[in-house]
């Protein structure tokens, strides 16, 4: 019998969940045992999971779970250095050479556990089976516009927050843009045909922002890309990976440019393959942008849990995509789970050789 243990998220400003109560009911009917940790912050109430057939346990109790339980969460674990003994399903951010990822892999090596990274659950053709990308792009474009609004007022973007739903976000953002009394900025989205890019484009169109949409055809020549600097706002929806072109070079701040806001939704500044070279760290909800130049300003937005600004929509969407994959956890050595496990073993083996 497969035991899925849904842990409470420990990260601040993280209200999402990867499975809904309806999803729990479906897995229980299939024969799974499901345990859900209590969480006062989770966007969906704990009692709904109990009614769906889950056993409810205290928040943060997953380290004491039976060793055969599969621990399921979204964002990072507490960084306490403890060895990890269980099989974990989560976004590990550990396979692109990130320093924090190397620490995480060493914790798995110390405890004998395994990581099944949600980012690498793919079909036979290598396509991701579930992603938060659409809502990351949607929220990322919204925060980027907030950064532009703050610049028009002579300031820098202040803290951002979660919204009950997208209607409230759209209403607030439209009022802020209108209050500037200025024409909407000209925006460029690269990666417009993907999930992230389509979410960003939809938000920008909803705000009546003129937007240029680029994808593989427009970036195939490999650069340079002076068109990026000619727009007021640029949203990057391309993941950092080998072969990714550089869209914003390290000296961009010193060049002639209209560009004043970069929304790096795919934010991975620690990677050597990052296409945005003017910043070196992610930003936060309290400090959403990093100012990398003045006169004119250049602000970079690189929040790495953007979908949590719209936790209800993003959780419902992601959980719907992921549920058929979770239903295959009873065959964890096969299909997408088998591929994810093999990828972990490959990187864990490389870790032990360094």
C-alpha positions in Angstrom: 0.0 0.0 0.0 1.4 3.4 -1.0 1.6 6.0 1.7 1.6 9.6 0.6 2.5 12.1 3.4 1.6 15.7 2.5 3.8 18.0 4.5 3.0 21.6 5.5 5.1 24.2 3.7 7.6 25.8 6.0 8.6 28.7 3.7 7.1 32.1 4.4 4.5 33.3 1.9 3.9 29.8 0.7 0.2 28.9 0.8 0.0 26.5 -2.1 -0.5 22.8 -2.1 0.1 20.2 -4.7 -3.1 18.1 -4.1 -6.7 19.1 -3.3 -9.1 17.3 -1.1 -10.8 15.8 -4.2 -7.4 14.5 -5.2 -6.9 12.9 -1.8 -10.3 11.2 -2.1 -9.3 9.9 -5.5 -6.1 8.4 -4.2 -7.8 6.9 -1.1 -10.3 5.2 -3.4 -7.4 3.8 -5.4 -6.0 2.2 -2.2 -3.5 4.8 -1.1 -3.0 5.8 2.5 -2.8 9.6 2.7 -1.5 11.7 5.6 -1.9 15.4 5.6 -0.1 17.7 8.0 -2.2 20.5 9.6 -1.4 24.0 8.3 -3.1 27.2 9.2 -1.6 28.9 6.1 -2.5 26.4 3.4 -5.0 27.9 1.0 -7.3 24.9 1.4 -8.6 24.0 4.9 -7.2 21.0 6.7 -10.7 19.7 7.6 -11.5 19.3 3.9 -8.7 16.8 3.6 -9.9 14.9 6.7 -13.4 14.7 5.1 -11.7 13.3 2.0 -10.2 10.4 3.9 -6.8 11.7 5.0 -5.3 11.2 8.4 -4.4 14.6 9.9 -1.1 15.0 11.9 0.7 18.0 13.4 2.5 20.4 11.2 6.2 19.6 10.6 5.9 16.0 11.8 7.2 14.4 8.6 10.7 13.6 10.0 8.9 11.0 12.2 6.8 9.5 9.4 7.2 5.8 8.6 10.2 5.2 6.4 8.1 3.8 3.6 6.0 7.0 3.5 6.6 9.3 0.5 6.9 12.9 1.7 5.2 15.3 -0.7 5.7 19.1 -0.6 6.4 21.9 -3.0 9.1 24.2 -1.8 12.3 23.7 0.1 12.7 21.9 3.4 13.9 23.6 6.6 17.7 24.2 6.1 18.7 22.5 9.3 21.3 20.1 7.8 19.6 17.0 9.1 20.1 13.8 7.0 17.0 13.0 4.8 15.9 9.4 5.2 12.6 9.4 3.2 11.7 9.5 -0.4 10.7 13.2 -1.1 8.6 14.6 -3.9 9.3 18.4 -4.2 10.9 21.1 -6.2 14.5 20.5 -5.2 16.4 22.9 -7.5 19.4 20.6 -7.1 20.4 19.5 -10.6 21.9 22.6 -12.2 24.8 23.1 -9.9 23.1 25.5 -7.5 25.1 25.7 -4.2 21.9 25.1 -2.1 21.1 22.2 -4.2 24.4 20.6 -3.5 23.8 20.9 0.2 20.4 19.3 -0.3 21.9 16.4 -2.2 24.4 15.8 0.5 21.6 15.6 3.1 20.0 12.9 1.0 23.3 11.1 0.7 23.8 11.2 4.4 20.3 9.8 5.2 19.9 7.4 2.3 16.7 9.1 1.1 15.8 9.9 -2.5 14.6 13.0 -4.3 11.9 12.9 -7.0 12.0 16.4 -8.3 8.7 17.7 -9.5 10.4 19.8 -12.2 11.6 16.6 -13.9 8.4 14.5 -14.0 8.2 14.1 -17.8 6.5 12.0 -20.4 8.3 9.7 -22.8 9.0 12.7 -25.1 10.6 14.7 -22.2 7.7 17.1 -21.7 6.8 18.2 -18.2 3.6 16.6 -16.9 2.7 19.3 -14.4 3.9 22.9 -13.9 3.0 26.1 -12.1 4.4 28.0 -15.0 1.2 29.8 -16.2 0.6 31.4 -12.8 4.2 32.2 -12.3 4.2 34.2 -15.6 0.9 35.8 -14.7 2.0 36.9 -11.2 5.5 37.8 -12.5 4.2 40.1 -15.1 2.0 41.7 -12.5 4.9 42.4 -10.1 7.0 43.7 -13.0 4.3 46.2 -13.8 4.1 47.2 -10.1 7.9 47.9 -10.3 7.3 50.1 -13.4 4.5 52.0 -11.5 6.9 52.6 -8.6 9.5 54.0 -11.0 7.0 56.5 -12.4 6.5 57.7 -8.9 10.2 58.1 -8.4 10.5 55.1 -6.1 11.2 51.4 -5.9 8.6 48.6 -5.7 7.4 47.9 -2.2 6.3 44.6 -0.6 3.9 42.4 -2.5 1.2 40.1 -1.1 -1.1 37.1 -1.9 -4.5 37.7 -3.3 -7.8 35.8 -2.7 -8.1 35.5 -6.5 -7.0 37.1 -9.7 -9.9 39.5 -9.9 -8.6 41.4 -6.9 -5.1 41.5 -8.3 -6.3 42.8 -11.7 -8.5 45.5 -10.1 -5.6 46.8 -7.9 -3.0 46.7 -10.7 -5.3 48.5 -13.2 -5.9 51.3 -10.7 -2.2 51.7 -10.0 -1.3 51.9 -13.7 -4.1 54.4 -14.4 -3.0 56.5 -11.5 0.4 57.2 -13.1 -1.3 59.2 -15.9 1.2 57.8 -18.4 0.9 55.5 -21.4 1.4 51.8 -20.6 5.0 50.6 -21.0 6.0 48.6 -24.0 6.7 45.0 -23.0 8.6 42.1 -24.5 8.0 38.5 -23.4 10.5 35.9 -24.5 9.3 32.3 -24.3 5.8 33.4 -25.2 4.5 30.0 -26.4 5.3 28.2 -23.2 3.3 28.1 -20.0 5.2 30.9 -18.3 5.2 33.1 -21.3 1.5 32.7 -22.0 0.6 33.6 -18.4 2.7 36.7 -18.6 1.2 37.7 -22.0 -2.3 37.2 -20.7 -1.7 39.5 -17.7 -0.1 42.2 -19.8 -3.0 42.0 -22.4 -5.5 42.2 -19.5 -3.8 45.4 -18.4 -3.8 46.9 -22.0 0.0 46.8 -22.2 1.3 46.7 -25.8 3.3 43.4 -25.8 5.8 41.9 -28.3 5.8 38.1 -28.1 9.0 36.2 -28.9 9.7 32.5 -28.9 12.3 30.1 -30.5 12.1 31.6 -34.0 13.0 35.1 -32.8 15.9 33.9 -30.6 17.3 31.2 -32.8 20.2 33.4 -34.1 21.7 33.4 -30.6 22.0 37.1 -30.1 22.9 39.8 -29.3 19.3 41.1 -28.8 19.2 44.9 -28.9 15.4 44.7 -29.1 15.3 43.7 -25.4 16.9 47.1 -24.4 14.5 48.9 -26.7 11.4 47.8 -24.7 10.4 49.4 -21.3 9.7 46.1 -19.7 11.1 42.6 -20.4 9.7 39.3 -19.0 12.0 36.3 -19.3 10.2 33.0 -19.5 13.1 30.9 -20.7 14.7 28.5 -18.2 18.4 28.6 -17.5 19.9 25.6 -19.3 22.8 24.7 -21.5 22.6 26.6 -24.8 20.3 29.3 -23.5 21.2 32.6 -25.2 22.0 35.7 -23.2 19.2 38.2 -23.5 20.6 40.8 -21.1 24.4 41.0 -20.9 26.3 42.0 -17.9 27.0 45.5 -19.3 23.4 46.2 -20.2 23.0 48.8 -17.4 25.6 51.0 -19.0 24.1 50.8 -22.5 21.6 53.1 -24.1 18.2 51.6 -23.3 14.6 52.2 -22.8 14.5 49.1 -20.5 13.9 49.8 -16.9 12.2 46.6 -15.6 13.3 43.0 -16.0 10.9 40.3 -14.8 13.0 37.2 -14.7 10.2 34.7 -14.0 12.4 31.7 -14.7 14.9 33.2 -12.1 18.0 31.1 -11.7 20.7 33.7 -11.2 23.1 31.2 -9.6 23.2 29.1 -12.8 26.0 29.7 -15.3 23.3 29.3 -17.9 21.1 32.2 -16.7 20.1 34.4 -19.7 20.0 37.5 -17.5 23.5 38.6 -16.4 22.9 41.8 -14.5 22.0 40.4 -11.2 23.2 37.6 -8.9 20.4 36.8 -6.4 16.7 36.2 -6.2 14.3 38.8 -4.7 11.7 38.4 -2.1 8.1 39.4 -1.3 9.4 42.1 1.1 11.9 43.4 -1.5 10.5 42.4 -4.9 13.1 44.0 -7.0 16.9 44.5 -7.1 18.0 47.9 -8.4 21.0 47.3 -10.6 21.4 50.7 -12.2 20.2 54.3 -11.9 19.6 57.1 -14.5 17.6 55.5 -15.8 16.7 52.9 -13.2 16.9 49.2 -14.0 15.1 47.0 -11.6 15.1 43.1 -11.7 12.2 41.1 -10.3 13.2 37.5 -9.5 10.8 36.1 -6.9 11.0 32.3 -7.0 7.6 31.4 -5.7 5.4 33.8 -7.7 2.4 31.4 -8.1 1.8 31.7 -4.4 0.6 35.3 -5.0 -2.5 33.5 -6.4 -2.5 30.4 -4.3 -6.0 29.2 -5.0 -5.9 29.4 -8.8 -2.3 28.0 -9.0 -3.0 25.1 -6.5 -6.2 24.0 -8.3 -4.5 24.2 -11.7 -1.3 22.4 -10.7 -3.1 19.7 -8.6 -5.3 18.9 -11.6 -2.3 18.4 -13.8 -0.3 16.4 -11.2 -3.1 14.0 -9.9 -2.7 11.4 -12.7 1.0 11.3 -12.1 0.6 10.9 -8.3 -1.8 8.1 -9.0 1.2 6.2 -10.5 3.3 6.4 -7.3 2.5 2.8 -6.6 4.8 2.1 -9.6 7.6 4.5 -8.4 10.3 2.7 -10.4 8.5 3.1 -13.7 7.5 5.8 -16.1 8.0 9.4 -15.0 8.8 8.4 -11.4 11.5 6.0 -12.7 13.0 8.7 -14.8 13.0 11.2 -12.0 14.6 8.6 -9.7 17.3 7.8 -12.2 18.1 11.5 -12.6 18.6 11.8 -8.8 20.9 8.8 -8.7 23.0 10.3 -11.5 23.5 13.6 -9.7 24.0 11.9 -6.3 26.7 9.7 -7.8 28.4 12.8 -9.3 28.2 14.4 -5.9 30.1 11.5 -4.2 32.9 11.8 -6.8 33.6 15.5 -6.0 
